[in-house]
Amino acid sequence: MTLQGILLDVDGTLILSNDAHANAWVEAFGAFGYSIAYDQVRPLIGMGGDQILPMLVPGLSDEEGDGKKISAHRKAIIVERVGAMLSPTKGARQLVEKLQQDDYSIVVASSATQAELDILLEAADVKDLLNDMPTTSSDDAEASKPAPDLVNAALKRGGFEPNQVVMLGDSPYDVAAANTAGVEVIMFRCGGFNDSELEGAIAIYDDPADLLAHYDRSPLGTKTLKLVEQ
């Protein structure tokens, strides 16, 4: 089956934001009296807040009480203070341009809220390229990554079957969500996870620039789910 589309993660994939998200969680928990260390949060980045909150403090929910307040505070930190100052991953814009040149249909598939997503795409210097592309955010899924809901929503939004696309991401939760939905994944190390944590990907590259350097031999260059040996 010829590849037709790309499901595109944002945090850690197009923008160096994972550390900032972890710090925002620490600050938000602290604002409501919860002592959560950075090292507790950082391995969970890539999940949505609905997953992170109860993992760190059992019983908290992003729909009520302190959990809802913490989630809102974290979002405000990203939207109002931190997001616009973040930097793109190496080669992020060039990769999106190459995918468009190769006539791939792109669906943005992010666990961020829509308000965060707008800020992050702008900071990643790709918002103008993706303005007309369909997007899915945490607003479109009952449960966020590693649940497959977001990937299924992206498939539906793009009108794809799972074997017609590949997902580009950076976290173990991208791998889990995509594979559960029957979608293969290409992973980037720039999100801060090691290769053993990204097991299940069909290929792993340092960052978008590294993928571009090996593009012709990659599944994107061959438009199949096979990696051409060098």
LINDASUL-V100976 format. One record per backbone hydrogen bond with DSSP energy under -0.5 kcal/mol. NH is the residue of the N-H (numbers start at 1). CO is the residue of the C=O. If there is no record, write none. Layout:
NH&CO ; NH&CO
This chain:
3&223 ; 4&164 ; 5&164 ; 6&105 ; 7&166 ; 8&6 ; 8&107 ; 9&7 ; 9&168 ; 12&15 ; 13&10 ; 14&10 ; 15&10 ; 16&87 ; 17&15 ; 21&17 ; 22&18 ; 23&19 ; 24&20 ; 25&21 ; 26&22 ; 27&23 ; 28&24 ; 29&25 ; 30&26 ; 31&27 ; 32&28 ; 32&29 ; 33&30 ; 34&29 ; 35&33 ; 36&34 ; 40&37 ; 41&37 ; 42&38 ; 43&39 ; 44&41 ; 45&41 ; 45&42 ; 46&47 ; 47&44 ; 48&145 ; 51&48 ; 52&48 ; 53&49 ; 55&51 ; 56&52 ; 57&53 ; 60&57 ; 61&64 ; 64&61 ; 67&64 ; 68&64 ; 69&65 ; 70&66 ; 71&67 ; 72&68 ; 73&69 ; 74&70 ; 75&71 ; 76&72 ; 77&73 ; 78&74 ; 79&75 ; 80&76 ; 81&76 ; 81&77 ; 82&77 ; 83&78 ; 85&82 ; 86&83 ; 89&14 ; 92&89 ; 95&91 ; 96&92 ; 97&93 ; 98&94 ; 99&95 ; 100&96 ; 101&97 ; 102&98 ; 103&100 ; 104&99 ; 105&4 ; 107&6 ; 108&134 ; 109&8 ; 110&136 ; 117&113 ; 118&114 ; 119&115 ; 120&116 ; 121&117 ; 122&118 ; 123&119 ; 124&120 ; 125&122 ; 126&121 ; 127&121 ; 130&126 ; 131&127 ; 133&130 ; 134&106 ; 136&108 ; 138&112 ; 140&137 ; 141&138 ; 147&144 ; 152&148 ; 153&149 ; 154&150 ; 155&151 ; 156&152 ; 157&153 ; 158&154 ; 159&155 ; 160&155 ; 164&161 ; 165&162 ; 166&5 ; 167&184 ; 168&7 ; 169&167 ; 169&186 ; 174&171 ; 175&171 ; 176&172 ; 177&173 ; 178&174 ; 179&175 ; 180&176 ; 181&177 ; 182&179 ; 183&178 ; 184&165 ; 186&167 ; 187&203 ; 188&169 ; 189&205 ; 190&206 ; 191&188 ; 192&189 ; 197&194 ; 198&194 ; 198&195 ; 199&196 ; 201&198 ; 202&185 ; 203&185 ; 205&187 ; 209&90 ; 211&207 ; 212&208 ; 213&209 ; 214&210 ; 214&211 ; 215&212 ; 217&214 ; 218&214 ; 218&215 ; 221&215 ; 222&218 ; 223&219 ; 224&219 ; 228&217 ; 228&226
